[in-house]
């Protein structure tokens, strides 16, 4: 599934032509950390990240792609999250990286927690 934001900053499901498999890389994470690497099948890659907390919240999620487990990673996208109580970022990657992971940095705000997912 891919998601988009409505006017109330809620995530809503967007219709897709094919079924999607969604992998959670970070789930309500409250500290800087690196997600596990996720092996992906062929198909479109939709990346999504959001933050929720109280008051001003912010974080950066840097997305990395790899061709093989043993190959070096390349930065493929950066999600800068900043808002009051919530913020989100999503987009489609133009390259079908077989392996994707992300690194959460600079998380701040009261009760701030970040979730990051990739859909194929």
DONU-448207 format. One record per residue: residue number from 1; chain; x, y negated, z negated of N, C-alpha, C in turn. Coordinates in pm, whole numbers. Layout:
N
+------+-------+--------+--------+--------+--------+--------+--------+--------+--------+--------+
! resi ! chain !    n_u !    n_v !    n_w !   ca_u !   ca_v !   ca_w !    c_u !    c_v !    c_w !
+------+-------+--------+--------+--------+--------+--------+--------+--------+--------+--------+
!  NUM !     A !      X !      Y !      Z !      X !      Y !      Z !      X !      Y !      Z !
...
+------+-------+--------+--------+--------+--------+--------+--------+--------+--------+--------+
END
This chain:
120
+------+-------+--------+--------+--------+--------+--------+--------+--------+--------+--------+
! resi ! chain !    n_u !    n_v !    n_w !   ca_u !   ca_v !   ca_w !    c_u !    c_v !    c_w !
+------+-------+--------+--------+--------+--------+--------+--------+--------+--------+--------+
!    1 !     A !     83 !    118 !      0 !      0 !      0 !      0 !     87 !   -124 !      0 !
!    2 !     A !     44 !   -224 !     67 !    107 !   -354 !     58 !     10 !   -444 !    -17 !
!    3 !     A !     63 !   -547 !    -78 !    -21 !   -636 !   -155 !      1 !   -779 !   -109 !
!    4 !     A !    -99 !   -861 !   -127 !    -84 !  -1004 !   -103 !   -150 !  -1076 !   -219 !
!    5 !     A !   -125 !  -1205 !   -229 !   -177 !  -1280 !   -343 !   -301 !  -1357 !   -302 !
!    6 !     A !   -402 !  -1356 !   -388 !   -518 !  -1441 !   -363 !   -498 !  -1573 !   -436 !
!    7 !     A !   -592 !  -1662 !   -431 !   -579 !  -1794 !   -491 !   -558 !  -1792 !   -641 !
!    8 !     A !   -599 !  -1685 !   -708 !   -584 !  -1673 !   -853 !   -458 !  -1600 !   -894 !
!    9 !     A !   -365 !  -1586 !   -803 !   -237 !  -1517 !   -829 !   -256 !  -1372 !   -871 !
!   10 !     A !   -361 !  -1311 !   -825 !   -383 !  -1169 !   -849 !   -335 !  -1092 !   -728 !
!   11 !     A !   -281 !   -972 !   -750 !   -239 !   -889 !   -639 !   -360 !   -816 !   -585 !
!   12 !     A !   -379 !   -823 !   -453 !   -490 !   -754 !   -391 !   -436 !   -663 !   -281 !
!   13 !     A !   -503 !   -554 !   -257 !   -458 !   -458 !   -157 !   -483 !   -513 !    -18 !
!   14 !     A !   -382 !   -505 !     69 !   -397 !   -544 !    208 !   -419 !   -418 !    291 !
!   15 !     A !   -501 !   -426 !    392 !   -529 !   -310 !    476 !   -409 !   -280 !    564 !
!   16 !     A !   -375 !   -154 !    577 !   -264 !   -109 !    660 !   -315 !     -6 !    758 !
!   17 !     A !   -248 !      6 !    873 !   -288 !    101 !    975 !   -259 !    245 !    933 !
!   18 !     A !   -158 !    266 !    850 !   -122 !    401 !    807 !   -114 !    406 !    655 !
!   19 !     A !   -134 !    524 !    597 !   -121 !    536 !    451 !     20 !    503 !    406 !
!   20 !     A !     32 !    453 !    288 !    162 !    414 !    233 !    193 !    495 !    109 !
!   21 !     A !    323 !    517 !     90 !    373 !    573 !    -35 !    447 !    462 !   -106 !
!   22 !     A !    413 !    437 !   -231 !    475 !    329 !   -307 !    563 !    388 !   -416 !
!   23 !     A !    685 !    334 !   -425 !    782 !    377 !   -525 !    809 !    261 !   -620 !
!   24 !     A !    795 !    285 !   -749 !    825 !    184 !   -849 !    974 !    190 !   -881 !
!   25 !     A !   1045 !     81 !   -856 !   1188 !     74 !   -885 !   1213 !     15 !  -1023 !
!   26 !     A !   1135 !    -83 !  -1060 !   1139 !   -143 !  -1195 !    996 !   -152 !  -1244 !
!   27 !     A !    971 !   -115 !  -1368 !    835 !   -116 !  -1420 !    830 !   -195 !  -1550 !
!   28 !     A !    783 !   -319 !  -1543 !    770 !   -407 !  -1660 !    902 !   -418 !  -1736 !
!   29 !     A !   1010 !   -443 !  -1664 !   1144 !   -451 !  -1721 !   1165 !   -590 !  -1783 !
!   30 !     A !   1223 !   -593 !  -1903 !   1238 !   -720 !  -1976 !   1384 !   -766 !  -1989 !
!   31 !     A !   1477 !   -688 !  -1935 !   1619 !   -725 !  -1942 !   1684 !   -705 !  -1805 !
!   32 !     A !   1796 !   -772 !  -1783 !   1869 !   -755 !  -1658 !   1908 !   -609 !  -1642 !
!   33 !     A !   1881 !   -551 !  -1525 !   1921 !   -413 !  -1501 !   1912 !   -375 !  -1354 !
!   34 !     A !   1973 !   -261 !  -1322 !   1974 !   -207 !  -1187 !   1877 !    -91 !  -1180 !
!   35 !     A !   1796 !    -87 !  -1075 !   1702 !     24 !  -1057 !   1775 !    147 !  -1005 !
!   36 !     A !   1713 !    262 !  -1013 !   1769 !    381 !   -947 !   1759 !    363 !   -795 !
!   37 !     A !   1844 !    434 !   -721 !   1834 !    434 !   -576 !   1714 !    518 !   -535 !
!   38 !     A !   1642 !    472 !   -433 !   1524 !    544 !   -385 !   1546 !    587 !   -241 !
!   39 !     A !   1542 !    719 !   -216 !   1548 !    772 !    -80 !   1412 !    751 !    -15 !
!   40 !     A !   1411 !    702 !    109 !   1286 !    670 !    177 !   1275 !    742 !    310 !
!   41 !     A !   1151 !    775 !    348 !   1125 !    833 !    479 !   1119 !    721 !    583 !
!   42 !     A !   1108 !    758 !    708 !   1098 !    658 !    815 !    968 !    579 !    801 !
!   43 !     A !    971 !    455 !    842 !    852 !    371 !    840 !    882 !    230 !    794 !
!   44 !     A !    781 !    146 !    800 !    793 !      8 !    755 !    825 !      4 !    607 !
!   45 !     A !    909 !    -91 !    567 !    940 !   -109 !    425 !    879 !   -241 !    378 !
!   46 !     A !    788 !   -231 !    283 !    729 !   -350 !    221 !    787 !   -358 !     81 !
!   47 !     A !    855 !   -469 !     49 !    910 !   -487 !    -85 !    821 !   -585 !   -161 !
!   48 !     A !    806 !   -559 !   -290 !    719 !   -641 !   -375 !    784 !   -657 !   -511 !
!   49 !     A !    778 !   -776 !   -565 !    826 !   -799 !   -701 !    733 !   -900 !   -766 !
!   50 !     A !    708 !   -882 !   -895 !    632 !   -982 !   -968 !    678 !   -988 !  -1112 !
!   51 !     A !    651 !  -1103 !  -1170 !    687 !  -1129 !  -1309 !    561 !  -1175 !  -1382 !
!   52 !     A !    549 !  -1136 !  -1507 !    439 !  -1180 !  -1591 !    495 !  -1209 !  -1729 !
!   53 !     A !    442 !  -1311 !  -1793 !    484 !  -1349 !  -1927 !    394 !  -1459 !  -1978 !
!   54 !     A !    446 !  -1538 !  -2070 !    370 !  -1648 !  -2128 !    444 !  -1777 !  -2102 !
!   55 !     A !    377 !  -1871 !  -2038 !    440 !  -2000 !  -2007 !    533 !  -1988 !  -1887 !
!   56 !     A !    641 !  -2066 !  -1890 !    736 !  -2065 !  -1779 !    813 !  -1934 !  -1776 !
!   57 !     A !    809 !  -1865 !  -1661 !    881 !  -1738 !  -1644 !    960 !  -1744 !  -1514 !
!   58 !     A !   1074 !  -1675 !  -1511 !   1153 !  -1671 !  -1389 !   1247 !  -1551 !  -1391 !
!   59 !     A !   1287 !  -1509 !  -1271 !   1382 !  -1398 !  -1255 !   1423 !  -1391 !  -1109 !
!   60 !     A !   1532 !  -1320 !  -1084 !   1577 !  -1295 !   -947 !   1589 !  -1144 !   -929 !
!   61 !     A !   1532 !  -1095 !   -818 !   1545 !   -954 !   -781 !   1620 !   -951 !   -649 !
!   62 !     A !   1737 !   -889 !   -649 !   1816 !   -876 !   -527 !   1801 !   -732 !   -478 !
!   63 !     A !   1762 !   -718 !   -352 !   1735 !   -588 !   -291 !   1855 !   -544 !   -209 !
!   64 !     A !   1890 !   -415 !   -220 !   2006 !   -360 !   -149 !   1963 !   -240 !    -66 !
!   65 !     A !   2027 !   -223 !     50 !   2003 !   -108 !    136 !   2132 !    -34 !    161 !
!   66 !     A !   2119 !     99 !    177 !   2234 !    185 !    207 !   2194 !    284 !    314 !
!   67 !     A !   2292 !    324 !    394 !   2268 !    425 !    496 !   2284 !    565 !    436 !
!   68 !     A !   2386 !    583 !    354 !   2414 !    709 !    286 !   2440 !    681 !    139 !
!   69 !     A !   2422 !    781 !     54 !   2451 !    763 !    -89 !   2595 !    718 !   -111 !
!   70 !     A !   2687 !    767 !    -27 !   2829 !    736 !    -43 !   2871 !    606 !     27 !
!   71 !     A !   2780 !    545 !    103 !   2817 !    422 !    176 !   2798 !    299 !     89 !
!   72 !     A !   2868 !    189 !    123 !   2848 !     66 !     46 !   2709 !      8 !     71 !
!   73 !     A !   2660 !    -63 !    -27 !   2528 !   -126 !    -16 !   2541 !   -264 !     46 !
!   74 !     A !   2434 !   -307 !    114 !   2426 !   -442 !    170 !   2304 !   -512 !    110 !
!   75 !     A !   2320 !   -641 !     82 !   2205 !   -720 !     36 !   2109 !   -734 !    154 !
!   76 !     A !   1983 !   -694 !    133 !   1885 !   -702 !    240 !   1776 !   -808 !    214 !
!   77 !     A !   1762 !   -850 !     88 !   1663 !   -953 !     55 !   1684 !   -999 !    -88 !
!   78 !     A !   1634 !  -1118 !   -116 !   1635 !  -1171 !   -253 !   1496 !  -1226 !   -283 !
!   79 !     A !   1440 !  -1184 !   -395 !   1311 !  -1235 !   -442 !   1337 !  -1326 !   -561 !
!   80 !     A !   1307 !  -1455 !   -545 !   1321 !  -1551 !   -653 !   1181 !  -1574 !   -711 !
!   81 !     A !   1163 !  -1534 !   -834 !   1033 !  -1542 !   -900 !   1034 !  -1655 !  -1001 !
!   82 !     A !    938 !  -1744 !   -993 !    931 !  -1856 !  -1087 !    787 !  -1908 !  -1089 !
!   83 !     A !    735 !  -1925 !  -1210 !    599 !  -1975 !  -1220 !    556 !  -1991 !  -1364 !
!   84 !     A !    428 !  -2024 !  -1380 !    368 !  -2034 !  -1512 !    284 !  -1909 !  -1532 !
!   85 !     A !    324 !  -1827 !  -1625 !    260 !  -1699 !  -1660 !    287 !  -1587 !  -1560 !
!   86 !     A !    278 !  -1614 !  -1429 !    303 !  -1510 !  -1328 !    367 !  -1570 !  -1204 !
!   87 !     A !    431 !  -1484 !  -1127 !    481 !  -1520 !   -994 !    504 !  -1390 !   -919 !
!   88 !     A !    494 !  -1394 !   -786 !    517 !  -1273 !   -708 !    585 !  -1307 !   -576 !
!   89 !     A !    644 !  -1203 !   -518 !    712 !  -1215 !   -390 !    693 !  -1083 !   -317 !
!   90 !     A !    671 !  -1089 !   -187 !    659 !   -966 !   -109 !    695 !   -995 !     36 !
!   91 !     A !    737 !   -892 !    105 !    771 !   -908 !    245 !    807 !   -774 !    307 !
!   92 !     A !    823 !   -776 !    439 !    857 !   -655 !    514 !   1002 !   -663 !    557 !
!   93 !     A !   1076 !   -555 !    536 !   1213 !   -547 !    584 !   1211 !   -507 !    731 !
!   94 !     A !   1299 !   -564 !    810 !   1302 !   -535 !    953 !   1390 !   -415 !    987 !
!   95 !     A !   1468 !   -367 !    892 !   1553 !   -250 !    912 !   1503 !   -137 !    822 !
!   96 !     A !   1499 !    -17 !    875 !   1453 !     99 !    798 !   1570 !    160 !    720 !
!   97 !     A !   1610 !     93 !    612 !   1718 !    146 !    528 !   1674 !    278 !    467 !
!   98 !     A !   1754 !    385 !    476 !   1718 !    514 !    417 !   1718 !    513 !    265 !
!   99 !     A !   1798 !    424 !    206 !   1809 !    416 !     60 !   1797 !    270 !     19 !
!  100 !     A !   1713 !    244 !    -80 !   1694 !    106 !   -130 !   1698 !    109 !   -282 !
!  101 !     A !   1757 !      3 !   -338 !   1749 !    -19 !   -482 !   1750 !   -170 !   -505 !
!  102 !     A !   1728 !   -213 !   -629 !   1729 !   -356 !   -658 !   1797 !   -382 !   -792 !
!  103 !     A !   1841 !   -506 !   -807 !   1904 !   -550 !   -932 !   1827 !   -672 !   -983 !
!  104 !     A !   1782 !   -665 !  -1106 !   1713 !   -774 !  -1172 !   1814 !   -856 !  -1252 !
!  105 !     A !   1814 !   -987 !  -1229 !   1903 !  -1078 !  -1302 !   1826 !  -1203 !  -1343 !
!  106 !     A !   1885 !  -1275 !  -1434 !   1837 !  -1408 !  -1477 !   1690 !  -1408 !  -1520 !
!  107 !     A !   1646 !  -1302 !  -1585 !   1508 !  -1299 !  -1633 !   1497 !  -1391 !  -1755 !
!  108 !     A !   1394 !  -1476 !  -1755 !   1374 !  -1566 !  -1868 !   1226 !  -1596 !  -1886 !
!  109 !     A !   1191 !  -1633 !  -2008 !   1054 !  -1668 !  -2041 !   1001 !  -1578 !  -2151 !
!  110 !     A !    906 !  -1629 !  -2225 !    846 !  -1554 !  -2335 !    774 !  -1432 !  -2282 !
!  111 !     A !    809 !  -1316 !  -2334 !    749 !  -1189 !  -2293 !    760 !  -1161 !  -2143 !
!  112 !     A !    859 !  -1218 !  -2076 !    873 !  -1199 !  -1932 !    907 !  -1054 !  -1900 !
!  113 !     A !    835 !   -997 !  -1804 !    857 !   -858 !  -1760 !    843 !   -853 !  -1608 !
!  114 !     A !    934 !   -781 !  -1543 !    937 !   -775 !  -1396 !    907 !   -633 !  -1349 !
!  115 !     A !    828 !   -624 !  -1245 !    799 !   -499 !  -1176 !    842 !   -516 !  -1031 !
!  116 !     A !    908 !   -414 !   -976 !    951 !   -418 !   -836 !    919 !   -284 !   -772 !
!  117 !     A !    866 !   -290 !   -648 !    823 !   -170 !   -577 !    862 !   -179 !   -431 !
!  118 !     A !    874 !    -63 !   -369 !    891 !    -57 !   -224 !    788 !     43 !   -171 !
!  119 !     A !    722 !      5 !    -62 !    622 !     91 !      2 !    672 !    130 !    141 !
!  120 !     A !    646 !    253 !    178 !    684 !    303 !    310 !    561 !    362 !    375 !
+------+-------+--------+--------+--------+--------+--------+--------+--------+--------+--------+
END
